[in-house]
Amino acid sequence: MKAFIKLTSVFTFILIALTFGSCLKDRDFLKKANTPIYMSYDEFRGSFKTSPAKDIVNPGKIYFKDNYIFINDVNAGIHVIDNSNPTSPQSVVFYEIIGNVDIAIRGNILFADSYIDLVAFDISDIMNPIEISRMENVFPEVLPIVEDVDYPVAYGLFDPKNGVIVGWDVKLVRESNLWGHGSWRWGAEFTTMDGGNNGGQAGIAGSMARFMLNQNYLYSVAQPWVLKTIDVINPANMTVTDSIYTWREMETLFRLDEFLFVGTTSGMVVYSLENPSAPLYISEFNHANACDPVVVENDIAYVTLRTGNACFGTSNQLDVIDLSDIYNPELIKTYELHNPHGLGIDNGILFICDGDAGLKIFDASNPLEIAANMIAHFPNIDAFDVIPLGDILILIGKDGLYQYDYTNPQNIQLISSINF
């Protein structure tokens, strides 16, 4: 009997120890993390609508087409501005597109990402766009921006069966739920420049591009390690014609003539578009890890690198690159800057958005003397990206949309602004 009591006591002690230890273990492995908020696929894909013009909350990309400026409100949709009179732009309508970051327009068709989907809209009636088609799940790894960066993301809780991830909720989760596939793209701060002549069909955007139009094709780096080519000649039946996978994290696109210039976190990569349905690798230029928009004019590429962002860069600078031998890009010179973001080039005039140091404008006709040839500086702007249109410069910043007349480069004037 005593032996039975002792044995029972031992088992009781073990049970208590295991239970207590399990509680400690659970407690030790509980951590706060960003957990996904889901929206059903039906609700997500039926959510598009228009609404009256409203205030811009979180400005992102800018695009210009047929006297209209299209401004992305990150992950919310697109504001349409009537710019027929640049001295008095008027906001006219808002397109509500959940998860939108990028914009491109060919003819009367607007292409927009919506988290994991690519959507085509007929904007013949600018006030009443019509959704004509949707490529579902073409960007399967695109996610909303994580606002609370103090906590990790619970990748292990991702389950596409639950719907589309449209936001984040900080909750306690087991540490094991932090593990999972991590090659996701945050729908973030990243604009398009449809460089070259597209027969008047395509619009123009800024330098921080993930979308790029060329003839009947749309190029996209919405997923950072994949350059996708999408045939959009029939917007009602878009198809992927090519996917290029790379070890580099691609960010921005710029096209000039038959070449596509891809800005990545580790360098600039050049592709030939001789066959527009399948870009072909030509060459590359490497630099230190940093966010990397690029613009090109003649045989010169201008690349800005910056710190203080998701690219974990260590440099704030402008790289000027010789492309006279497209197969062997060479650095001409590097210039130190404050915190450069987007940039634009027009007939030797270089526009640089230098973050909270404002807009800086240079005569770049001599690549070796750019810093010594500043034309103008507008310091009281937190500048993000620009579109030079030949005489009018459109600038998007954190606090507003600004337009400048640079017809006379020696006397550049602010002609209008819309505060956000």
Long-range contacts (C-beta under 8 A, 24 or more apart in sequence): 26-174, 29-174, 29-175, 29-176, 30-172, 30-173, 30-174, 30-175, 31-151, 31-152, 31-172, 31-173, 31-174, 31-175, 31-178, 32-151, 32-170, 32-171, 32-172, 32-173, 33-151, 33-152, 33-153, 33-154, 33-170, 33-171, 33-172, 33-173, 33-177, 33-178, 34-146, 34-148, 34-151, 34-152, 34-153, 34-154, 34-168, 34-169, 34-170, 35-154, 35-157, 35-168, 35-169, 35-170, 35-171, 35-173, 36-154, 36-157, 36-158, 36-162, 36-165, 36-167, 36-168, 36-169, 37-165, 37-166, 37-167, 37-168, 37-169, 38-162, 38-163, 38-164, 38-165, 38-166, 39-98, 39-163, 39-164, 39-166, 40-163, 40-164, 41-163, 41-164, 43-163, 44-98, 44-114, 44-115, 44-163, 44-164, 44-166, 45-117, 45-134, 45-136, 47-96, 47-98, 48-95, 48-96, 48-97, 48-114, 48-119, 48-131, 49-96, 50-93, 50-94, 50-95, 50-96, 50-127, 50-128, 50-129, 51-93, 51-94, 51-96, 52-93, 52-94, 53-79, 53-80, 53-91, 53-92, 53-93, 53-94, 54-79, 54-91, 54-94, 55-420, 56-401, 56-418, 56-420, 57-420, 59-384, 59-396, 59-397, 59-398, 59-401, 59-420, 60-101, 60-189, 60-191, 61-101, 61-102, 61-103, 61-191, 61-192, 61-205, 61-206, 61-208, 61-385, 61-396, 62-191, 62-205, 62-206, 62-385, 62-387, 62-394, 62-396, 62-401, 63-103, 63-104, 63-105, 63-191, 63-192, 63-203, 63-204, 63-205, 63-206, 64-203, 64-204, 64-205, 64-387, 64-389, 64-394, 65-105, 65-202, 65-203, 65-204, 66-203, 68-126, 69-394, 69-401, 70-103, 70-105, 70-110, 70-203, 71-396, 71-401, 72-100, 72-101, 72-102, 72-103, 73-100, 74-100, 74-101, 74-145, 74-187, 74-188, 74-189, 75-99, 75-100, 75-101, 75-144, 75-145, 75-187, 76-100, 78-103, 78-110, 78-112, 80-126, 81-401, 81-418, 83-394, 83-403, 86-392, 86-403, 86-405, 86-415, 86-416, 87-403, 87-415, 87-416, 88-416, 89-401, 89-403, 89-416, 89-418, 91-418, 92-126, 92-127, 93-126, 93-127, 95-121, 95-129, 98-166, 99-142, 99-144, 99-164, 99-166, 99-187, 101-187, 101-188, 101-190, 101-210, 101-222, 102-190, 102-191, 102-192, 102-209, 102-210, 102-211, 102-220, 102-222, 103-192, 103-205, 103-211, 104-192, 104-194, 104-202, 104-203, 104-205, 104-211, 104-212, 104-213, 104-218, 105-202, 105-203, 105-213, 106-198, 106-201, 106-202, 106-213, 106-218, 106-232, 107-201, 109-232, 109-235, 111-211, 111-213, 111-218, 111-232, 111-235, 113-139, 113-142, 113-187, 113-210, 113-211, 113-220, 113-222, 115-139, 115-142, 115-143, 115-144, 115-164, 115-165, 115-166, 115-187, 116-140, 116-142, 116-164, 118-218, 118-220, 118-230, 118-238, 120-232, 120-235, 120-236, 120-238, 122-235, 132-235, 132-236, 133-235, 133-236, 133-237, 133-238, 135-230, 135-238, 135-240, 138-228, 138-230, 138-240, 139-185, 139-220, 139-222, 139-223, 140-223, 141-181, 141-183, 141-184, 141-185, 141-223, 142-184, 142-185, 142-186, 142-187, 142-222, 142-223, 143-184, 143-185, 143-186, 143-187, 144-168, 144-186, 144-187, 145-186, 145-187, 145-188, 146-186, 152-178, 153-178, 154-178, 154-180, 155-179, 155-180, 155-181, 155-182, 155-184, 156-180, 183-224, 183-225, 185-222, 185-223, 185-224, 186-310, 188-310, 189-309, 189-384, 190-251, 190-252, 191-252, 191-342, 191-385, 192-253, 193-253, 193-254, 193-255, 193-295, 193-344, 193-387, 194-255, 195-254, 195-255, 195-256, 195-295, 195-296, 196-255, 196-256, 196-257, 204-387, 204-389, 205-387, 206-342, 206-344, 206-385, 206-386, 206-387, 206-396, 207-252, 207-254, 207-293, 207-294, 207-295, 207-342, 207-343, 207-344, 207-385, 207-386, 208-251, 208-252, 208-293, 208-341, 208-342, 208-384, 208-385, 209-252, 209-253, 209-254, 209-293, 210-251, 210-252, 210-253, 211-253, 212-253, 212-254, 212-255, 212-260, 214-255, 214-260, 214-273, 214-276, 215-276, 216-276, 217-241, 217-276, 217-277, 219-253, 219-255, 219-260, 219-279, 221-250, 221-251, 221-252, 221-253, 221-262, 224-249, 224-250, 224-251, 225-249, 225-250, 226-250, 227-262, 227-271, 227-279, 229-276, 229-277, 229-278, 229-279, 231-277, 241-277, 241-278, 242-277, 242-278, 242-279, 244-271, 244-279, 244-281, 249-311, 251-291, 251-292, 251-293, 251-311, 252-292, 252-293, 252-294, 254-293, 254-294, 254-295, 254-296, 256-296, 256-297, 259-296, 259-326, 261-294, 261-296, 261-301, 262-294, 263-291, 263-292, 263-293, 263-294, 263-303, 264-292, 265-289, 265-290, 265-291, 265-292, 265-311, 265-313, 266-292, 267-292, 268-292, 268-294, 268-301, 268-303, 268-321, 268-329, 270-323, 270-326, 270-329, 282-326, 282-327, 283-326, 283-327, 283-328, 283-329, 284-329, 285-319, 285-321, 285-329, 285-330, 285-331, 287-315, 287-319, 288-313, 288-314, 288-315, 289-313, 289-314, 290-314, 290-315, 293-341, 293-342, 293-343, 295-343, 295-344, 295-345, 296-323, 296-345, 297-345, 297-346, 297-347, 297-348, 299-323, 299-324, 300-332, 300-364, 300-367, 301-329, 302-343, 302-345, 302-350, 302-364, 304-337, 304-340, 304-341, 304-342, 304-343, 304-352, 305-340, 306-337, 306-339, 306-340, 306-341, 306-355, 307-339, 308-339, 316-340, 318-343, 318-352, 318-370, 320-364, 320-367, 320-370, 332-367, 332-368, 333-367, 333-368, 333-370, 335-370, 335-371, 341-383, 341-384, 341-385, 342-383, 342-384, 342-385, 342-386, 343-386, 344-386, 344-387, 344-388, 344-393, 345-388, 346-388, 346-390, 346-406, 349-375, 349-388, 349-406, 349-409, 351-386, 351-388, 351-393, 351-395, 353-383, 353-384, 353-385, 353-386, 353-395, 353-397, 354-383, 355-382, 355-383, 356-382, 358-382, 358-383, 359-383, 359-386, 359-395, 359-402, 359-404, 361-406, 361-409, 361-412, 363-409, 375-409, 375-410, 375-412, 376-412, 378-402, 378-404, 378-414
